Amino acid sequence: MGKVLYTDFEGVDDIISTMMDNPQLKKALTRTNLYKFWNNILPEKFKNKSKPYGMLPGGIMTVACQNPVVAQELSLHKIMLLKKFEPFAKSLKIRVTDLRFDSKKWADVST
């Protein structure tokens, strides 16, 4: 049996670098990081009642809400939430222009 040489393996750093060249993956990671900041801007009573759901064209972020009452309450605070969210979005070079609150999406994120 001949000797096997293991010299042409790709390093982990090369694999990660190649993956990060994928624009869709880069966009998904950036959005995921943005969503992690959501609880930092919310009043305490809403922290377990809403979660970022997705982004629409034009910088509109959809937020899943536990029920229509939560959606309505958050929409009353929309301007304040956008102002508080702006520094986090800017740090990731994302522009969030509007927030849409949707209680129908809650079933998708709560499981």
MMTF fields as JSON, N, C-alpha, C and O atoms, coordinates in Angstrom:
{
  "mmtfVersion": "1.0.0",
  "mmtfProducer": "UNKNOWN",
  "numBonds": 443,
  "numAtoms": 444,
  "numGroups": 111,
  "numChains": 1,
  "numModels": 1,
  "chainsPerModel": [1],
  "groupsPerChain": [111],
  "chainIdList": ["A"],
  "bondAtomList": [4, 2, 8, 6, 12, 10, 16, 14, 20, 18, 24, 22, 28, 26, 32, 30, 36, 34, 40, 38, 44, 42, 48, 46, 52, 50, 56, 54, 60, 58, 64, 62, 68, 66, 72, 70, 76, 74, 80, 78, 84, 82, 88, 86, 92, 90, 96, 94, 100, 98, 104, 102, 108, 106, 112, 110, 116, 114, 120, 118, 124, 122, 128, 126, 132, 130, 136, 134, 140, 138, 144, 142, 148, 146, 152, 150, 156, 154, 160, 158, 164, 162, 168, 166, 172, 170, 176, 174, 180, 178, 184, 182, 188, 186, 192, 190, 196, 194, 200, 198, 204, 202, 208, 206, 212, 210, 216, 214, 220, 218, 224, 222, 228, 226, 232, 230, 236, 234, 240, 238, 244, 242, 248, 246, 252, 250, 256, 254, 260, 258, 264, 262, 268, 266, 272, 270, 276, 274, 280, 278, 284, 282, 288, 286, 292, 290, 296, 294, 300, 298, 304, 302, 308, 306, 312, 310, 316, 314, 320, 318, 324, 322, 328, 326, 332, 330, 336, 334, 340, 338, 344, 342, 348, 346, 352, 350, 356, 354, 360, 358, 364, 362, 368, 366, 372, 370, 376, 374, 380, 378, 384, 382, 388, 386, 392, 390, 396, 394, 400, 398, 404, 402, 408, 406, 412, 410, 416, 414, 420, 418, 424, 422, 428, 426, 432, 430, 436, 434, 440, 438],
  "bondOrderList": [1, 1, 1, 1, 1, 1, 1, 1, 1, 1, 1, 1, 1, 1, 1, 1, 1, 1, 1, 1, 1, 1, 1, 1, 1, 1, 1, 1, 1, 1, 1, 1, 1, 1, 1, 1, 1, 1, 1, 1, 1, 1, 1, 1, 1, 1, 1, 1, 1, 1, 1, 1, 1, 1, 1, 1, 1, 1, 1, 1, 1, 1, 1, 1, 1, 1, 1, 1, 1, 1, 1, 1, 1, 1, 1, 1, 1, 1, 1, 1, 1, 1, 1, 1, 1, 1, 1, 1, 1, 1, 1, 1, 1, 1, 1, 1, 1, 1, 1, 1, 1, 1, 1, 1, 1, 1, 1, 1, 1, 1],
  "groupList": [{"groupName": "MET", "atomNameList": ["N", "CA", "C", "O"], "elementList": ["N", "C", "C", "O"], "formalChargeList": [0, 0, 0, 0], "bondAtomList": [1, 0, 2, 1, 3, 2], "bondOrderList": [1, 1, 2], "singleLetterCode": "M", "chemCompType": "L-PEPTIDE LINKING"}, {"groupName": "GLY", "atomNameList": ["N", "CA", "C", "O"], "elementList": ["N", "C", "C", "O"], "formalChargeList": [0, 0, 0, 0], "bondAtomList": [1, 0, 2, 1, 3, 2], "bondOrderList": [1, 1, 2], "singleLetterCode": "G", "chemCompType": "PEPTIDE LINKING"}, {"groupName": "LYS", "atomNameList": ["N", "CA", "C", "O"], "elementList": ["N", "C", "C", "O"], "formalChargeList": [0, 0, 0, 0], "bondAtomList": [1, 0, 2, 1, 3, 2], "bondOrderList": [1, 1, 2], "singleLetterCode": "K", "chemCompType": "L-PEPTIDE LINKING"}, {"groupName": "VAL", "atomNameList": ["N", "CA", "C", "O"], "elementList": ["N", "C", "C", "O"], "formalChargeList": [0, 0, 0, 0], "bondAtomList": [1, 0, 2, 1, 3, 2], "bondOrderList": [1, 1, 2], "singleLetterCode": "V", "chemCompType": "L-PEPTIDE LINKING"}, {"groupName": "LEU", "atomNameList": ["N", "CA", "C", "O"], "elementList": ["N", "C", "C", "O"], "formalChargeList": [0, 0, 0, 0], "bondAtomList": [1, 0, 2, 1, 3, 2], "bondOrderList": [1, 1, 2], "singleLetterCode": "L", "chemCompType": "L-PEPTIDE LINKING"}, {"groupName": "TYR", "atomNameList": ["N", "CA", "C", "O"], "elementList": ["N", "C", "C", "O"], "formalChargeList": [0, 0, 0, 0], "bondAtomList": [1, 0, 2, 1, 3, 2], "bondOrderList": [1, 1, 2], "singleLetterCode": "Y", "chemCompType": "L-PEPTIDE LINKING"}, {"groupName": "THR", "atomNameList": ["N", "CA", "C", "O"], "elementList": ["N", "C", "C", "O"], "formalChargeList": [0, 0, 0, 0], "bondAtomList": [1, 0, 2, 1, 3, 2], "bondOrderList": [1, 1, 2], "singleLetterCode": "T", "chemCompType": "L-PEPTIDE LINKING"}, {"groupName": "ASP", "atomNameList": ["N", "CA", "C", "O"], "elementList": ["N", "C", "C", "O"], "formalChargeList": [0, 0, 0, 0], "bondAtomList": [1, 0, 2, 1, 3, 2], "bondOrderList": [1, 1, 2], "singleLetterCode": "D", "chemCompType": "L-PEPTIDE LINKING"}, {"groupName": "PHE", "atomNameList": ["N", "CA", "C", "O"], "elementList": ["N", "C", "C", "O"], "formalChargeList": [0, 0, 0, 0], "bondAtomList": [1, 0, 2, 1, 3, 2], "bondOrderList": [1, 1, 2], "singleLetterCode": "F", "chemCompType": "L-PEPTIDE LINKING"}, {"groupName": "GLU", "atomNameList": ["N", "CA", "C", "O"], "elementList": ["N", "C", "C", "O"], "formalChargeList": [0, 0, 0, 0], "bondAtomList": [1, 0, 2, 1, 3, 2], "bondOrderList": [1, 1, 2], "singleLetterCode": "E", "chemCompType": "L-PEPTIDE LINKING"}, {"groupName": "ILE", "atomNameList": ["N", "CA", "C", "O"], "elementList": ["N", "C", "C", "O"], "formalChargeList": [0, 0, 0, 0], "bondAtomList": [1, 0, 2, 1, 3, 2], "bondOrderList": [1, 1, 2], "singleLetterCode": "I", "chemCompType": "L-PEPTIDE LINKING"}, {"groupName": "SER", "atomNameList": ["N", "CA", "C", "O"], "elementList": ["N", "C", "C", "O"], "formalChargeList": [0, 0, 0, 0], "bondAtomList": [1, 0, 2, 1, 3, 2], "bondOrderList": [1, 1, 2], "singleLetterCode": "S", "chemCompType": "L-PEPTIDE LINKING"}, {"groupName": "ASN", "atomNameList": ["N", "CA", "C", "O"], "elementList": ["N", "C", "C", "O"], "formalChargeList": [0, 0, 0, 0], "bondAtomList": [1, 0, 2, 1, 3, 2], "bondOrderList": [1, 1, 2], "singleLetterCode": "N", "chemCompType": "L-PEPTIDE LINKING"}, {"groupName": "PRO", "atomNameList": ["N", "CA", "C", "O"], "elementList": ["N", "C", "C", "O"], "formalChargeList": [0, 0, 0, 0], "bondAtomList": [1, 0, 2, 1, 3, 2], "bondOrderList": [1, 1, 2], "singleLetterCode": "P", "chemCompType": "L-PEPTIDE LINKING"}, {"groupName": "GLN", "atomNameList": ["N", "CA", "C", "O"], "elementList": ["N", "C", "C", "O"], "formalChargeList": [0, 0, 0, 0], "bondAtomList": [1, 0, 2, 1, 3, 2], "bondOrderList": [1, 1, 2], "singleLetterCode": "Q", "chemCompType": "L-PEPTIDE LINKING"}, {"groupName": "ALA", "atomNameList": ["N", "CA", "C", "O"], "elementList": ["N", "C", "C", "O"], "formalChargeList": [0, 0, 0, 0], "bondAtomList": [1, 0, 2, 1, 3, 2], "bondOrderList": [1, 1, 2], "singleLetterCode": "A", "chemCompType": "L-PEPTIDE LINKING"}, {"groupName": "ARG", "atomNameList": ["N", "CA", "C", "O"], "elementList": ["N", "C", "C", "O"], "formalChargeList": [0, 0, 0, 0], "bondAtomList": [1, 0, 2, 1, 3, 2], "bondOrderList": [1, 1, 2], "singleLetterCode": "R", "chemCompType": "L-PEPTIDE LINKING"}, {"groupName": "TRP", "atomNameList": ["N", "CA", "C", "O"], "elementList": ["N", "C", "C", "O"], "formalChargeList": [0, 0, 0, 0], "bondAtomList": [1, 0, 2, 1, 3, 2], "bondOrderList": [1, 1, 2], "singleLetterCode": "W", "chemCompType": "L-PEPTIDE LINKING"}, {"groupName": "CYS", "atomNameList": ["N", "CA", "C", "O"], "elementList": ["N", "C", "C", "O"], "formalChargeList": [0, 0, 0, 0], "bondAtomList": [1, 0, 2, 1, 3, 2], "bondOrderList": [1, 1, 2], "singleLetterCode": "C", "chemCompType": "L-PEPTIDE LINKING"}, {"groupName": "HIS", "atomNameList": ["N", "CA", "C", "O"], "elementList": ["N", "C", "C", "O"], "formalChargeList": [0, 0, 0, 0], "bondAtomList": [1, 0, 2, 1, 3, 2], "bondOrderList": [1, 1, 2], "singleLetterCode": "H", "chemCompType": "L-PEPTIDE LINKING"}],
  "groupTypeList": [0, 1, 2, 3, 4, 5, 6, 7, 8, 9, 1, 3, 7, 7, 10, 10, 11, 6, 0, 0, 7, 12, 13, 14, 4, 2, 2, 15, 4, 6, 16, 6, 12, 4, 5, 2, 8, 17, 12, 12, 10, 4, 13, 9, 2, 8, 2, 12, 2, 11, 2, 13, 5, 1, 0, 4, 13, 1, 1, 10, 0, 6, 3, 15, 18, 14, 12, 13, 3, 3, 15, 14, 9, 4, 11, 4, 19, 2, 10, 0, 4, 4, 2, 2, 8, 9, 13, 8, 15, 2, 11, 4, 2, 10, 16, 3, 6, 7, 4, 16, 8, 7, 11, 2, 2, 17, 15, 7, 3, 11, 6],
  "groupIdList": [1, 2, 3, 4, 5, 6, 7, 8, 9, 10, 11, 12, 13, 14, 15, 16, 17, 18, 19, 20, 21, 22, 23, 24, 25, 26, 27, 28, 29, 30, 31, 32, 33, 34, 35, 36, 37, 38, 39, 40, 41, 42, 43, 44, 45, 46, 47, 48, 49, 50, 51, 52, 53, 54, 55, 56, 57, 58, 59, 60, 61, 62, 63, 64, 65, 66, 67, 68, 69, 70, 71, 72, 73, 74, 75, 76, 77, 78, 79, 80, 81, 82, 83, 84, 85, 86, 87, 88, 89, 90, 91, 92, 93, 94, 95, 96, 97, 98, 99, 100, 101, 102, 103, 104, 105, 106, 107, 108, 109, 110, 111],
  "secStructList": [7, 7, 7, 7, 7, 7, 7, 7, 7, 7, 7, 2, 2, 2, 2, 2, 2, 2, 2, 2, 6, 7, 2, 2, 2, 2, 2, 2, 2, 2, 2, 2, 2, 2, 2, 2, 6, 2, 2, 2, 2, 1, 7, 4, 4, 4, 6, 6, 6, 3, 3, 3, 3, 3, 3, 3, 6, 6, 6, 3, 3, 3, 3, 3, 3, 1, 1, 2, 2, 2, 2, 2, 2, 2, 2, 2, 6, 2, 2, 2, 2, 2, 2, 2, 2, 2, 2, 2, 2, 2, 2, 6, 6, 7, 7, 7, 7, 3, 3, 3, 3, 3, 4, 4, 4, 2, 2, 2, 2, 7, 7],
  "xCoordList": [0.853, 0.0, 0.9, 1.861, 0.565, 1.388, 1.088, 0.063, 2.003, 1.874, 0.927, 1.056, -0.019, -0.975, -0.507, -0.22, -0.435, -0.018, -1.237, -2.044, -1.354, -2.494, -2.034, -2.094, -1.587, -1.036, -1.944, -1.681, -2.994, -3.82, -5.164, -6.152, -5.198, -6.414, -6.554, -5.567, -7.789, -8.058, -8.247, -8.924, -7.656, -7.78, -9.159, -9.849, -9.55, -10.843, -10.957, -12.013, -9.898, -9.936, -10.19, -10.865, -9.643, -9.899, -11.356, -11.965, -11.897, -13.294, -14.226, -15.153, -13.991, -14.828, -14.695, -15.685, -13.496, -13.276, -14.054, -14.654, -14.046, -14.793, -16.293, -17.005, -16.768, -18.196, -18.612, -19.701, -17.762, -18.099, -18.095, -18.58, -17.559, -17.621, -19.011, -19.32, -19.847, -21.206, -22.068, -22.274, -22.58, -23.331, -24.617, -24.988, -25.296, -26.524, -26.227, -26.974, -25.148, -24.762, -24.349, -24.705, -23.596, -23.156, -24.37, -24.412, -25.352, -26.567, -27.357, -27.856, -27.469, -28.198, -27.529, -28.215, -26.215, -25.493, -25.65, -25.81, -25.605, -25.761, -27.153, -27.304, -28.166, -29.547, -29.733, -30.413, -29.141, -29.242, -28.63, -29.185, -27.498, -26.872, -27.766, -27.886, -28.385, -29.298, -30.468, -30.854, -31.021, -32.171, -31.817, -32.682, -30.558, -30.136, -30.241, -30.361, -30.198, -30.303, -31.74, -31.957, -32.712, -34.122, -34.506, -35.13, -34.143, -34.526, -33.851, -34.323, -32.763, -32.083, -32.89, -32.68, -33.803, -34.541, -35.97, -36.648, -36.424, -37.822, -38.058, -37.185, -39.255, -39.662, -39.76, -40.066, -39.508, -39.433, -40.664, -40.525, -41.847, -43.066, -43.245, -44.091, -42.471, -42.616, -41.509, -41.544, -40.545, -39.371, -39.687, -38.996, -40.69, -41.055, -42.289, -42.841, -42.724, -43.962, -43.776, -44.749, -42.522, -42.254, -40.856, -39.944, -40.714, -39.426, -39.303, -40.289, -38.112, -37.914, -38.219, -37.858, -38.88, -39.298, -38.543, -38.142, -38.353, -37.682, -37.57, -38.051, -36.922, -36.749, -37.437, -37.348, -38.121, -38.752, -37.915, -37.105, -38.099, -37.354, -37.603, -38.691, -36.596, -36.705, -36.372, -36.614, -35.813, -35.416, -36.55, -36.459, -37.617, -38.765, -38.602, -38.531, -38.544, -38.382, -39.737, -40.5, -40.03, -41.267, -41.001, -40.009, -41.896, -41.756, -42.984, -44.119, -42.741, -43.83, -44.228, -43.374, -45.533, -46.046, -46.969, -47.656, -46.972, -47.74, -49.236, -49.905, -49.76, -51.183, -51.395, -50.472, -52.6, -52.851, -52.689, -52.349, -52.925, -52.772, -51.3, -50.996, -50.399, -48.967, -48.554, -47.788, -49.068, -48.757, -49.211, -48.476, -50.396, -50.924, -50.091, -49.743, -49.781, -49.0, -47.613, -47.144, -46.959, -45.638, -45.715, -44.815, -46.787, -46.892, -47.077, -46.71, -47.638, -47.741, -46.365, -46.168, -45.427, -44.069, -43.074, -41.864, -43.566, -42.713, -41.595, -40.448, -41.901, -40.887, -39.775, -38.594, -40.156, -39.168, -38.315, -37.101, -38.947, -38.207, -37.221, -36.088, -37.652, -36.756, -35.542, -34.421, -35.771, -34.655, -33.676, -32.463, -34.193, -33.329, -32.596, -31.488, -33.223, -32.67, -31.613, -30.759, -31.674, -30.799, -29.309, -28.617, -28.77, -27.324, -26.901, -25.814, -27.754, -27.431, -27.403, -26.501, -28.39, -28.464, -27.284, -26.683, -26.958, -25.832, -24.522, -23.679, -24.343, -23.098, -22.93, -21.809, -24.046, -23.999, -24.175, -24.234, -24.259, -24.439, -25.74, -25.788, -26.794, -28.137, -29.022, -28.889, -29.907, -30.842, -32.223, -32.789, -32.763, -34.124, -34.972, -34.806, -35.881, -36.684, -38.057, -38.67, -38.537, -39.885, -39.986, -39.189, -40.965, -41.255, -42.697, -43.596, -42.913, -44.262, -44.489, -43.692, -45.569, -45.871, -46.994, -48.041, -46.781, -47.719, -47.927, -47.002, -49.134, -49.428, -49.606, -49.508, -49.863, -50.045, -48.735, -48.751, -47.63, -46.313, -45.83, -44.846, -46.518, -46.052, -45.933, -44.99, -46.865, -46.819, -45.547, -45.036, -45.041, -43.832, -42.572, -41.645, -42.519, -41.293, -41.35, -40.313, -42.53, -42.638, -42.373, -42.277, -42.255, -42.003, -40.544, -40.166],
  "yCoordList": [-1.172, 0.0, 1.237, 1.324, 2.199, 3.4, 4.419, 4.363, 5.332, 6.385, 7.472, 7.897, 7.916, 8.937, 10.283, 10.426, 11.269, 12.602, 13.516, 13.589, 14.191, 15.083, 16.535, 17.271, 16.935, 18.274, 19.263, 20.466, 18.785, 19.707, 20.006, 20.273, 19.962, 20.348, 21.862, 22.596, 22.303, 23.735, 24.102, 23.389, 25.202, 25.646, 26.234, 26.67, 26.245, 26.783, 28.252, 28.692, 28.999, 30.419, 30.622, 31.574, 29.715, 29.799, 29.473, 30.105, 28.499, 28.11, 29.244, 29.576, 29.84, 30.951, 32.144, 32.81, 32.416, 33.523, 33.305, 34.242, 32.093, 31.764, 31.918, 32.437, 31.468, 31.589, 33.05, 33.418, 33.88, 35.294, 36.072, 37.202, 35.489, 36.125, 35.997, 36.684, 35.118, 34.938, 36.106, 36.255, 36.944, 38.136, 37.821, 38.564, 36.726, 36.376, 35.985, 36.349, 35.25, 34.856, 36.075, 36.201, 36.971, 38.189, 39.026, 39.553, 39.146, 39.91, 39.258, 39.95, 37.931, 37.213, 37.376, 37.563, 37.308, 37.477, 38.89, 39.084, 39.869, 41.259, 41.484, 42.131, 40.955, 41.102, 40.376, 40.88, 39.21, 38.471, 39.275, 39.32, 39.904, 40.755, 41.945, 42.327, 42.522, 43.641, 43.207, 43.931, 42.044, 41.55, 41.323, 41.424, 41.018, 40.801, 42.072, 41.999, 43.237, 44.507, 44.88, 45.812, 44.185, 44.556, 44.705, 45.696, 43.743, 43.811, 44.966, 45.368, 45.504, 46.639, 47.928, 48.833, 48.025, 49.276, 49.2, 50.223, 48.019, 47.845, 48.186, 47.974, 48.722, 48.796, 47.374, 46.435, 47.22, 45.903, 45.022, 43.819, 45.607, 44.792, 44.165, 43.286, 44.593, 44.051, 43.078, 42.527, 42.86, 42.072, 40.637, 40.083, 40.018, 38.647, 38.601, 37.527, 39.743, 39.804, 40.253, 40.4, 40.47, 40.851, 40.386, 40.336, 40.046, 39.605, 40.075, 40.066, 40.486, 40.832, 39.627, 38.497, 39.875, 38.798, 38.822, 37.777, 40.019, 40.103, 41.54, 42.469, 41.693, 43.019, 43.042, 42.092, 44.14, 44.376, 45.387, 46.1, 45.456, 46.467, 47.873, 48.181, 48.7, 50.073, 50.249, 51.316, 49.211, 49.325, 49.19, 49.696, 48.513, 48.324, 46.999, 45.938, 47.071, 45.875, 45.407, 46.181, 44.129, 43.531, 42.915, 42.212, 43.187, 42.685, 41.837, 42.3, 40.598, 39.719, 40.079, 40.263, 40.176, 40.548, 39.455, 38.782, 39.294, 38.232, 38.329, 37.307, 39.544, 39.732, 41.139, 41.953, 41.435, 42.763, 43.917, 45.026, 43.682, 44.741, 45.165, 46.356, 44.191, 44.486, 45.229, 46.192, 44.772, 45.429, 46.889, 47.776, 47.133, 48.497, 49.358, 50.494, 48.818, 49.56, 49.921, 51.045, 48.954, 49.228, 50.238, 51.062, 50.179, 51.148, 52.567, 53.53, 52.71, 54.034, 54.564, 55.773, 53.65, 54.013, 53.945, 53.986, 53.842, 53.606, 54.64, 54.266, 55.898, 56.941, 56.827, 56.94, 56.605, 56.44, 55.188, 55.215, 54.1, 52.863, 53.047, 52.571, 53.738, 53.979, 54.812, 54.543, 55.815, 56.66, 55.853, 56.004, 55.007, 54.193, 53.113, 52.714, 52.647, 51.567, 52.074, 51.308, 53.356, 53.93, 53.702, 53.289, 53.948, 53.731, 52.275, 52.017, 51.329, 49.917, 49.588, 48.898, 50.082, 49.836, 50.488, 49.885, 51.717, 52.413, 51.67, 51.61, 51.106, 50.387, 49.173, 48.73, 48.638, 47.498, 47.929, 47.095, 49.245, 49.815, 49.349, 49.036, 49.311, 48.98, 50.183, 50.849, 50.462, 51.57, 51.007, 50.287, 51.327, 50.934, 52.195, 53.112, 52.232, 53.435, 53.367, 54.396, 52.151, 51.998, 50.663, 49.756, 50.553, 49.306, 48.921, 49.761, 47.662, 47.133, 46.045, 45.116, 46.169, 45.225, 44.307, 44.778, 42.997, 42.014, 40.879, 40.123, 40.774, 39.708, 38.355, 37.321, 38.339, 37.073, 36.307, 35.093, 36.982, 36.351, 35.679, 34.94, 35.934, 35.42, 33.9, 33.363, 33.209, 31.747, 31.238, 30.176, 31.984, 31.576, 31.693, 30.9, 32.675, 32.895, 32.322, 32.183, 31.988, 31.522, 30.032, 29.548, 29.301, 27.869, 27.548, 26.379],
  "zCoordList": [0.0, 0.0, 0.0, 0.765, -0.882, -1.009, 0.077, 0.756, 0.213, 1.202, 0.663, -0.485, 1.497, 1.099, 1.641, 2.829, 0.745, 1.156, 1.248, 0.321, 2.346, 2.579, 2.487, 3.472, 1.341, 1.227, 0.506, 0.529, -0.126, -0.904, -0.239, -0.923, 1.082, 1.798, 1.813, 1.85, 1.782, 1.866, 3.331, 4.072, 3.744, 5.125, 5.399, 4.477, 6.646, 7.047, 6.655, 6.202, 6.822, 6.469, 4.974, 4.581, 4.131, 2.69, 2.364, 1.501, 3.051, 2.823, 3.226, 2.487, 4.388, 4.855, 3.923, 3.621, 3.473, 2.543, 1.246, 0.718, 0.74, -0.472, -0.245, -1.104, 0.907, 1.223, 1.331, 0.888, 1.911, 2.096, 0.784, 0.737, -0.272, -1.58, -2.206, -3.179, -1.646, -2.139, -1.661, -0.457, -2.579, -2.166, -1.392, -0.484, -1.745, -1.025, 0.414, 1.322, 0.631, 1.987, 2.799, 3.971, 2.169, 2.854, 3.269, 4.381, 2.378, 2.667, 3.808, 4.695, 3.781, 4.825, 6.189, 7.194, 6.234, 7.501, 8.045, 9.25, 7.159, 7.592, 8.164, 9.2, 7.496, 7.992, 9.316, 10.211, 9.446, 10.703, 11.84, 12.938, 11.588, 12.603, 12.94, 14.104, 11.929, 12.159, 13.048, 13.965, 12.78, 13.547, 15.013, 15.883, 15.289, 16.679, 17.513, 18.736, 16.864, 17.578, 17.924, 18.699, 17.379, 17.551, 19.022, 19.401, 19.838, 21.256, 21.996, 23.06, 21.457, 22.098, 22.021, 22.827, 21.071, 20.89, 21.422, 21.52, 21.759, 22.17, 23.632, 24.473, 23.937, 25.342, 25.906, 25.172, 27.168, 27.814, 27.544, 27.326, 27.558, 27.433, 26.052, 25.892, 25.05, 23.7, 23.304, 22.204, 24.162, 23.787, 23.395, 22.541, 23.975, 23.61, 22.728, 22.49, 22.246, 21.483, 20.04, 19.3, 19.64, 18.253, 17.866, 18.691, 16.575, 16.047, 14.605, 13.868, 14.192, 12.784, 11.905, 12.235, 10.796, 9.903, 8.573, 8.061, 8.022, 6.728, 6.262, 6.911, 5.119, 4.521, 3.166, 2.389, 2.898, 1.609, 0.84, 1.433, -0.457, -1.228, -0.684, -0.197, -0.773, -0.3, 1.162, 1.725, 1.799, 3.197, 4.192, 5.311, 3.797, 4.69, 5.426, 4.806, 6.748, 7.56, 8.057, 8.633, 7.827, 8.315, 9.679, 9.874, 10.618, 11.978, 12.305, 12.195, 12.704, 13.118, 14.546, 15.412, 14.779, 16.103, 16.624, 15.855, 17.936, 18.579, 18.293, 18.141, 18.221, 17.939, 17.375, 17.394, 16.873, 16.288, 17.268, 16.857, 18.546, 19.542, 19.638, 19.705, 19.643, 19.684, 18.41, 18.464, 17.269, 15.997, 16.022, 15.586, 16.52, 16.589, 17.543, 17.22, 18.697, 19.689, 19.148, 19.325, 18.484, 17.923, 16.784, 16.62, 15.999, 14.904, 15.438, 14.764, 16.636, 17.258, 17.686, 17.815, 17.901, 18.308, 17.144, 17.366, 15.924, 14.761, 14.6, 14.359, 14.727, 14.516, 15.561, 15.233, 16.809, 17.876, 17.631, 17.832, 17.199, 16.939, 15.783, 15.849, 14.728, 13.594, 14.01, 13.579, 14.842, 15.304, 16.157, 16.017, 17.03, 17.881, 17.087, 17.442, 16.014, 15.204, 14.216, 13.769, 13.882, 12.858, 13.106, 12.175, 14.314, 14.509, 14.287, 13.77, 14.677, 14.477, 12.985, 12.51, 12.257, 10.811, 10.09, 9.201, 10.476, 9.834, 10.065, 9.17, 11.252, 11.536, 10.626, 10.378, 10.131, 9.21, 7.754, 6.851, 7.54, 6.198, 5.553, 4.364, 6.372, 5.897, 6.148, 7.175, 5.24, 5.404, 5.7, 4.878, 6.857, 7.222, 7.155, 7.96, 6.187, 5.958, 6.609, 6.893, 6.843, 7.394, 8.11, 7.871, 8.983, 9.692, 9.399, 9.457, 9.087, 8.881, 9.92, 10.046, 10.653, 11.726, 11.269, 10.826, 11.373, 10.831, 11.836, 12.137, 12.341, 13.308, 12.623, 13.283, 11.324, 10.603, 10.454, 10.249, 10.55, 10.391, 11.684, 11.666, 12.803, 14.097, 14.116, 14.697, 13.495, 13.481, 12.798, 13.153, 11.832, 11.106, 11.955, 11.788, 12.871, 13.652, 15.05, 15.7, 15.528, 16.917, 17.08, 18.207, 15.987, 16.105, 16.055, 16.142]
}
